[in-house]
Amino acid sequence: MIPTLQNDSVSLEPLRLDGSGPIWLQIRRALSQPILNGDWRPGTKIPAEMHLKAHFKTSRMTVNKAIQSLASEGLLQRRRKVGTVVSERAQERPVFEIWNTADVVAKSGADYGYRLLECEFVKDDVEKRALLNVTRSTQLLWLRCVHLSNGRPVQMEERLVNVDAAPGITCHPLEQVAPGPWLLAHVPWTEAEHTISACEAGALEAAALEVRLGSACLVVERRTWNGDVPVTLARLWHPGAEHRLVGRFEPHR
């Protein structure tokens, strides 16, 4: 029997698992979506763990793990005698949240596509190893791929993966499926760093994005760590005239 939800909490009905990866990560994504898209405003009380446990048909420990991860990132805040609420500063995070490009394209109503351009193990490349600050003994995988919206390139992704931190990546069918969603679902991360810059498209970028040589591009460079261990670096190139990052802010009270 599913417990009756209290009247002061939001509805459980829109919360759905996406079927990708561990259950706690699916719950984490289900809870973070209404926070980041603004449906759950700061101060909104989320359903209690016992209700989420019943709704997702899983253990309370699994639900707690998802909530704790969101609290540690500042999206949720636990309050004594109140429960768990959306953080006052949660919506300062949309620009920095790690998004799945396929989801972004789908939400726009377009058809998503993916094309792998390069995939190889890094050997004696000092510059690439320096990007993740790893030694020569660390196994690295280098990938370059393009994400498509209705057949048109919207993002070129360059990515380094620490195979020692993500051993399952070598079994992932990278020819058909992008590495990002798999990494999010299977490899934990505790810290991320974003750098946003404007760059001109070189020959490789221009060919992949189908833009003119020297065209302005918005580039997001993202590094993630699991504790002290670097997991991945992704450099995401977007045609500058067709991409923007949006964050909504309110004064901190």
Buried (B, 14 or more C-beta within 10 A) or exposed (E): EEEEBEEEBBEBEEBEBBEBBBBBBBBBBBBBBBBBEEEBEBEBBBBBBEBBBBBBEBEEEBBBBBBBBBBEBEBBBEEEEEBBBBBBBBBBBBBBBEBBBBBBBEEEEBEBBBBBBEBEEBEEEEEBBEBBEBEEEBBBBBBBBBBBBEEEBBBBBBBBBBBBBBEEBEEBEBEEBBBBBBBBBBBBBBEBEBEEEEBEBEEBBBBBBEBEEEBEBBBBBBBBBBEEBBBBBBBBBBBBEBBEEEEEEEEEE
